[in-house]
Amino acid sequence: MNEILKMIQEERALIYVLTIVIMLDVITGVVKAVIEHDLKSCKFKEGILKKLYDYILCLIGVCLDYVLKVEYASEMCIYAMIAMEMYSCIENLRDYIPVPDEIQKLLQTLDNSYEGKTVEAEKKMKGSGEK
């Protein structure tokens, strides 16, 4: 257990960045909901629970580092969470403040990529259910 705590302490700077980005996402999400008159406690609770899951995933990454004797699983998880939270912040803000064109193009590419994978996954699920 002490070794895992030591590993978490080594990732402290990344965890601080993740915490800051998560707080920014929560703040921008609440502001967006207030502006759109869509502030609901159940959505907020779901969002906070998701943030907790983000931390749990990072903790799983630390445990994987320990078990597999590697040093990249936790960093990979934390970097992925930071990127996702930053993406969410930009999504919350892009209707209200100007976002540079390069970032808009990147977001559009990510949206299209995600939608394509979702459609493919749905087709696979339907195909496997019909057999």
N, C-alpha and C positions, 0 to 999 in steps of 0.2 A: 504494500500500500504506500509506503514511504517513497518508493521509486516512482510510482504513478504521480504522487503529489509533486515530486521533484520535476517530472516531465511537464506537468501542468505549469509549474512555476517558470520553466524554461520558455514556455509559449506565452508568457504573460503579456508581452507587448502586442502580439497578434490578438489575444483575447480582449485587451483593452480597445484595440481598433474595432473589433467585432462588436463590442458592447456599445461603442459610440455610434457605429453605423446602425445598429438595431434601435438605439434610442432615437436617432434621426428618422428612421423609417416609421416608428410609432408616432412621433410628433407630426411628420408630414401626412401620415395616414389619418390622424385625428383631425388635422386642419382641413384636409380634403373632404372628409366626411362632414365636418361642420359647414363648410362652404356649400356642399351639395345637399345639405339638410338630410343627411343619411347616417347620422351618428346613432348607432345601436349598440347596446351593451353586449349582446350576444356575439356580434361581429368582433367587438373589441376583445372579448374573452377568447374567442377563437384565435385571433391574431397573437395575443400574449401567449397562449398555449403553443402556437407554432414557434414563437421565439424561444420558448423553453425547449422545444424539440431540437432547435438549432444548436443550443448548448449541449444537449444530450448527444447529438451526432458528433460534435467536436470532442466530447469526452470519450465516445466510442473510438474515435480516431486516435486519441492518446492511448487507450487500452490496446488498440491494434499495433501501435508502435511498440508497446511493451511486449506484447505476446509474440509478434513477428520479428522482433529485434531489428526494426527499421526506424528511420527518423523522418519519414515523409507523410505518413498517413494522417497524422494530426494536422500538419501544415496544410495538406491538400484539402482536408475538410474545412478548416478555418478560412482558407482563401476562397473556397467555393461559397461558403456562407457570406463572407464579406461581399463578394461579387453579386450574389443574389439580393442582398439587402440594399446595396447601392443601386441596383437595377430597379428595385421596388421604390426607392426614394425618388429616382428620376421619373418613374411612371406617375408617382403621386404629384410631382411638381410640374410636369410638362404641359399640363393644361393651363397653368397659371403664370408661369414665367417662361421667357424664351430659353430654349435649350439649343445649343449649337447644332448646326446641320449634321456634323459628323456623328454626334451622339444620337441624333434622331435616326440617321441611317442605320447605325448599329442596332438601336432598339427595334427598328422595323425588321432588320434581318433576323434578330433573335425571335421576334414575334412570329415571323413567317416560318422559321425553322421549327419552333415549338408547335405551331398549328399543324405543320406537315407531319410531325411525329405523332401528334395526337390523332390525326385522321388515320395514319397508318396503323396505329395501335387499335383504334376502333374497328378497322377492317379486319385485323387479325383476330380480335375477340369475336366478331360476328362469324368469321370463317370457322373458328374452332368450335363455336357453339352449335353450328348447323350440322356438323359431322355426326 
